[in-house]
Amino acid sequence: MLVSCPVRPTDVHGETLMMNDWTMGYEGWLWLGAWALVVVVMVWLLVREPRHSQPDDARATLRARLARGEITPDEFERARRLLES
């Protein structure tokens, strides 16, 4: 036997409160936003490029210039010592 409830929940203006397909309440939106933020952070962590420290890049540039013959071995050593200090 199906019995309907004679009392309907209402808001402060007397309008009947009903859950429909378009409402999910503030907590639902907060949880949705929190999970969306988690997904965005995870994607950002997975696709970002690793950072290299500047001295390593400078040493790599020095080695490349020495390999191309742009600088002499003496200039390479002088620049390497300057980078290490």
Steps between C-alpha positions, in 0.01 A plus 500: 500500500642839397441792733590854403638747750250776575774744605729640230829670592487871423746789506455833680272630223269200515619351172522124489855369509556215260809337366498496122754420233653848502568553869769342704544744789799695618684197636472326166647797316779529758592133459484530123732803514739323737527195274540719192787680674663167588476387137645828371795482743569136410500579127727800557744287701508236228553727200730770635860503388767433760708797598874496461726706716675785323862385557428163333359678197800732490741207517311322222520815288874523567552136402299551181700811407826311560376211286407738216843665523364841598728518806840355579559248781670777702195725465281205596698435820500869593123525452439172688701623800309828492170308508609286794594799714 
